[in-house]
């Protein structure tokens, strides 16, 4: 007769990922965080009244890296096949969040449109421009990243296959990589 209760218990340890890691799994949380950070960084960059073009270009590059880096942090948790729907949805939620942040900054009277303050009449064109640029950037980057990930995986499989074939043929001991003899 089988025992209904085991004689020995097994200790299970549940390891919960750190807060940042859990945040990267959530589409709404990551897209909203990205929208807030990117728009506030853009607002900060536009509020600096520097005439140096190099500073403007540096701030533009940093904001782009911030946007695409945060999108990568989210997409990296999933397979490339899931990116087909996750990347556009991420871009949509990020744009909506930026629209809300922009509206809040307009209400506060500090939203920038270039070097001038933005008003409610500027808001639709401002949001359309932001949504268009962010969506295109995220989608193009997701396609480029997906192609790169696929290419790297194929090359890794080819290298592994080559090692197995050469090891079976006696040309090189299995498990050794590299072209040196």
N, C-alpha and C positions, 0 to 999 in steps of 0.2 A: 504494500500500500504506500503510495507516495505521500511524502510529508507536505502538509498544507503550509507550514511555516518553516523557513530555512533555519538550520541550527546556527549558521554563521551569518552575521550581517556584514554587509559591505558598506564601507564608508564612501559616500559620494561627496565630491567637492564640486560645487557649482562656482565656476569662475565667471563673474560678471565683467564684461568689458568696461574700461574706464568711460567716464562721461563723454569725452570727445569722440571716442569710438562709437558709442551708442548714438550720439547726435548724427554721425555720418550715415547711419542706416536709415534715418527718417527723411523722407522726401520733403514734407512740409517744413520741418525744422531746419534742414540744411538750405533749402531754397530761400526761406525767410531770413535766415542768418546772412546768407550771401547778399540778398537784396538790401538789407539794412547796412551791412558793412561797405558794400560797393558804393551805394548812394551817399553815405556819409563821407566816405573817402573822396568821392567826386565833389561833394559840397565843400569839403576842406580844401581840395586842390583849386577849385574855382574862387574860393574866398581869399586866397593868397594873391595879392596884386603885384605879382612879379612880371617884369617885362622880358625876363630871360627865357628864350625859347627852349633851352636845354632843360630848364626846370619843369616847364610845361610838358615836354616830351617824357621826362623821367616820371612825372606823376601819372601820365597817360599809360606808360608801360607798367608801372606798379599796379594801377587799377585793373588793367587787363590781366596781369598775372594773378592778382587777387581773385578776380572773377573766375578765371579758368582753373586756377588751383583749387578753389572751393568746389567747383563743379566736378573736378577730377576726384577730390576726396569722396564725394558722394557716389559717382559712377563706378569707382574702383571696387565697391562692395558687391557689384553685380556682374553677371556675365555680359558679354558684348551683345548677345541677342536681346537682352532686356533693355539695352540702351536705346533701342528703337523707339520705345514709348517713354522711357524714363528721362532721356535728355530733353525732348520737347516739353514734357510736363514740368521738368525742373526750370526750363527757360521761362515758361508761362508763369509759374508761381513766383519766380525771382522778379519778373517784370511787374507783376501785380504788387508785390511787396515794395518795389521801388516807387511805384505810383502812390502807394499809401504814405511812404516816407516823404515823398515830394509834396504831397498835399499837406502833411503835417508841418513841413518846413515853410510852405506858403502861408499857412495859417499863422505861424510864428513870425512871418515877415522876413525870413532870412534865406529863402531858396534863391539860388543863383541861376541866371540864364546868361551865360557868358560872364561879363563883368557887371551886369546889372541885376537888380532884384527881379525875380519872376512874380507874376501875378496870376490870378485865376484864368485870365484870358490866354496866358502862355501855357497853361497846364496841359491841355490836350496835345499840342504839338510837341511839348517837352516829353510827355509820356510816350507818344508815338515814336519819337526819335529814339528814346531810351529802349523801348521794347524791341524795336526793329534791330538796333545794334546789338543788344544783348542776346537776342534770340539767334541771330545769324552767327555771332561769335561762338555761342555755346554749341549750336548744331554743327557748324563747320569743324570746331575743335573735337567734338565727339566722333565725327566721321574720321578725322585724321587720327585720333587716338585709337579708334577701333581698328583701322587698317594697320596701324603700327603694332598693336597688340596681336592681331592675327598673324602678321608677318613674323614677329618674334617667336610666336608659338610654333609656326610651321618650321622655321629654321632650327629651333630646339629639337623638334621631332626628327628632322632630317639628320641632325648631328647624332642624336641618340641611335637612330636606325643605322647610320654609317658605322658607329662604334660596335653595334651588335653584329653587323655583317662582317666587319673586319676581324672582330674577335672570334667569330665562328670559323672564319677562313684561316685562322692562325696567323694573320698578318700583324696583329697587335693584341696584347693581352686585354681581356675585357675590363672595362672600367677606367682605362687610361685614355685621357683625351689630349689633344694637342697634335701638332704636326711634326714635332721633333721625334727623331728615331732613337 
